[in-house]
Amino acid sequence: MIDTLMSIQIIPKTPNNEDVIPYVDEAIKIIDQSGLHYRVGPLETTVQGDMNECLILIQKLNQRMVELECPSTISQVKFYHVPEGIEIETLTGKYDAE
């Protein structure tokens, strides 16, 4: 059941102080490959799924940064857990363009 919204911001320290955007793009690719519904924002990405799926995704995102040889990564994460179920559009639908 989709009972969790998770917003995540990945802030990697890049190996040679490169721009972080290509690394963030890699993180978004991992989110896309997860098959979970998500929405990219300017400073974070929101994903919907069950809590376990979201926690596993955080682990995969950080592992990808290790594979890309980032010396460290900050993952800022927020969870909104609703046992009865929740979707991104429940909170943002009224703002979506028609």
C-alpha positions as a Python dict, from the first residue, in 0.01 Angstrom:
ca = {
    (1, 'M'): (0, 0, 0),
    (2, 'I'): (115, 352, -74),
    (3, 'D'): (129, 492, 277),
    (4, 'T'): (432, 718, 266),
    (5, 'L'): (544, 1033, 92),
    (6, 'M'): (919, 1086, 112),
    (7, 'S'): (1100, 1398, 2),
    (8, 'I'): (1473, 1356, -46),
    (9, 'Q'): (1754, 1592, -130),
    (10, 'I'): (2092, 1439, -210),
    (11, 'I'): (2389, 1668, -150),
    (12, 'P'): (2707, 1488, -256),
    (13, 'K'): (3058, 1608, -203),
    (14, 'T'): (3198, 1550, -550),
    (15, 'P'): (3535, 1380, -600),
    (16, 'N'): (3708, 1681, -757),
    (17, 'N'): (3471, 1958, -650),
    (18, 'E'): (3276, 1929, -977),
    (19, 'D'): (2925, 2065, -1018),
    (20, 'V'): (2679, 1848, -823),
    (21, 'I'): (2400, 1861, -1084),
    (22, 'P'): (2524, 1557, -1285),
    (23, 'Y'): (2535, 1362, -957),
    (24, 'V'): (2183, 1474, -867),
    (25, 'D'): (2076, 1365, -1217),
    (26, 'E'): (2219, 1021, -1137),
    (27, 'A'): (2016, 1012, -816),
    (28, 'I'): (1699, 1100, -1009),
    (29, 'K'): (1781, 818, -1253),
    (30, 'I'): (1788, 573, -958),
    (31, 'I'): (1453, 709, -839),
    (32, 'D'): (1310, 665, -1189),
    (33, 'Q'): (1441, 307, -1209),
    (34, 'S'): (1272, 227, -876),
    (35, 'G'): (935, 229, -1050),
    (36, 'L'): (789, 445, -773),
    (37, 'H'): (578, 749, -859),
    (38, 'Y'): (778, 1066, -800),
    (39, 'R'): (784, 1437, -865),
    (40, 'V'): (1105, 1635, -911),
    (41, 'G'): (1113, 1977, -748),
    (42, 'P'): (1380, 2245, -768),
    (43, 'L'): (1541, 2149, -436),
    (44, 'E'): (1416, 1798, -361),
    (45, 'T'): (1229, 1506, -512),
    (46, 'T'): (913, 1359, -360),
    (47, 'V'): (847, 987, -392),
    (48, 'Q'): (539, 789, -296),
    (49, 'G'): (543, 426, -188),
    (50, 'D'): (537, 215, 120),
    (51, 'M'): (781, 301, 399),
    (52, 'N'): (1005, 2, 329),
    (53, 'E'): (1037, 89, -42),
    (54, 'C'): (1132, 444, 50),
    (55, 'L'): (1398, 332, 298),
    (56, 'I'): (1548, 92, 44),
    (57, 'L'): (1556, 374, -211),
    (58, 'I'): (1758, 596, 25),
    (59, 'Q'): (2012, 317, 57),
    (60, 'K'): (2034, 277, -323),
    (61, 'L'): (2079, 652, -373),
    (62, 'N'): (2364, 667, -125),
    (63, 'Q'): (2524, 355, -273),
    (64, 'R'): (2518, 518, -618),
    (65, 'M'): (2704, 818, -479),
    (66, 'V'): (2966, 578, -338),
    (67, 'E'): (2996, 413, -681),
    (68, 'L'): (3052, 759, -829),
    (69, 'E'): (3337, 804, -578),
    (70, 'C'): (3179, 1083, -378),
    (71, 'P'): (3377, 1112, -53),
    (72, 'S'): (3058, 1192, 140),
    (73, 'T'): (2688, 1254, 86),
    (74, 'I'): (2424, 1434, 287),
    (75, 'S'): (2073, 1293, 243),
    (76, 'Q'): (1804, 1525, 374),
    (77, 'V'): (1485, 1323, 407),
    (78, 'K'): (1129, 1400, 515),
    (79, 'F'): (855, 1141, 560),
    (80, 'Y'): (479, 1182, 572),
    (81, 'H'): (329, 849, 676),
    (82, 'V'): (-46, 787, 657),
    (83, 'P'): (-140, 423, 732),
    (84, 'E'): (-472, 460, 542),
    (85, 'G'): (-285, 569, 229),
    (86, 'I'): (-151, 889, 73),
    (87, 'E'): (-52, 1010, -274),
    (88, 'I'): (143, 1314, -389),
    (89, 'E'): (-163, 1452, -566),
    (90, 'T'): (-360, 1446, -239),
    (91, 'L'): (-144, 1736, -123),
    (92, 'T'): (-57, 1906, -452),
    (93, 'G'): (-353, 1837, -685),
    (94, 'K'): (-515, 2172, -627),
    (95, 'Y'): (-195, 2341, -752),
    (96, 'D'): (-147, 2126, -1063),
    (97, 'A'): (-220, 2291, -1398),
    (98, 'E'): (-528, 2161, -1571),
}
